[in-house]
Amino acid sequence: MARDSTVTDANLAWHEQVYTQVRKQVWYLRHPVLTPATHLQHDLQLDLLERVQLGIRLEYSLTLEFPDTEIGQWQTLADVLACVQRHLRAAAAQQGILTPCRS
């Protein structure tokens, strides 16, 4: 059970980090509503350059690296979250933190 709460805490930590960095990127918007369905361009007025800046913020804060092509495909906050999760899993697997399940 403790393992599940640790995974949940870690999951919440990186989610909150993403939301924090998005809020910093759109500091000029008053109380932006951030949900996974939030559209980066239509709702937050982030153009491609600002999405790249967001990607850089996330890279530094989460110690990850995102290819520019992936950042260019981000349309919604759900896309950002999925990308971060994918790269966190890959980094953890590379460091040997995650091990494959054996039946």
C-alpha positions in Angstrom: 0.0 0.0 0.0 2.8 2.4 0.8 4.2 1.9 -2.7 0.9 3.0 -4.2 0.9 6.2 -2.2 4.5 6.9 -3.2 3.6 6.4 -6.9 0.5 8.7 -6.4 2.6 11.3 -4.6 5.2 11.3 -7.4 2.4 11.4 -10.0 0.9 14.5 -8.3 4.3 16.1 -8.0 5.1 16.1 -11.7 1.5 17.0 -12.6 1.6 20.0 -10.3 5.0 21.0 -11.7 3.5 21.0 -15.2 0.6 23.2 -14.1 3.0 25.5 -12.2 5.2 26.0 -15.3 2.1 26.6 -17.5 0.9 29.2 -15.0 4.3 30.9 -15.1 4.3 30.9 -18.9 0.8 32.6 -19.0 1.5 35.0 -16.1 -0.3 37.7 -18.0 -3.7 35.8 -18.0 -5.8 36.4 -15.0 -6.8 33.1 -13.3 -6.4 30.8 -16.3 -8.5 27.7 -16.1 -6.2 24.7 -16.5 -7.6 21.3 -17.3 -6.3 18.6 -19.6 -8.7 19.9 -22.2 -7.2 23.4 -22.1 -6.1 24.3 -25.6 -2.7 25.9 -25.6 -3.3 28.3 -28.5 -7.1 29.0 -28.3 -7.4 29.2 -24.5 -4.0 30.3 -23.4 -2.9 32.2 -26.6 0.4 30.3 -26.7 2.0 30.4 -30.2 4.7 28.0 -31.3 7.6 30.0 -29.8 5.8 30.2 -26.4 5.1 26.5 -26.5 8.9 25.9 -27.1 9.5 28.2 -24.1 7.1 26.1 -22.0 8.9 23.0 -23.1 12.2 24.5 -22.0 10.7 25.5 -18.6 9.5 21.9 -18.2 12.9 20.5 -19.3 14.7 22.5 -16.6 12.1 21.9 -13.9 11.7 18.1 -14.5 15.3 17.4 -15.8 14.0 16.0 -19.1 14.6 16.7 -22.7 11.8 17.0 -25.3 12.4 16.9 -29.0 11.2 20.1 -30.7 9.0 18.1 -33.0 7.1 16.8 -30.0 6.7 20.2 -28.5 5.4 21.5 -31.9 2.6 18.9 -31.7 1.3 20.0 -28.3 -2.2 21.3 -28.8 -3.8 20.8 -25.3 -2.6 20.4 -21.8 -3.4 16.7 -22.1 -0.8 16.5 -24.9 1.8 18.2 -22.6 1.0 15.8 -19.7 1.2 12.7 -21.9 4.5 13.8 -23.3 6.0 14.5 -19.9 4.7 11.2 -18.6 6.2 9.3 -21.5 9.6 11.0 -21.0 9.5 10.5 -17.3 8.8 6.7 -17.8 11.6 6.5 -20.4 14.0 8.3 -18.0 13.0 6.0 -15.1 13.4 2.9 -17.2 16.8 4.0 -18.5 17.9 4.6 -14.9 16.6 1.2 -13.9 14.0 2.5 -11.6 11.2 0.7 -13.4 11.5 -2.9 -14.1 9.3 -5.0 -16.4 6.7 -7.1 -14.8 7.3 -10.8 -15.0 4.5 -13.4 -15.0 
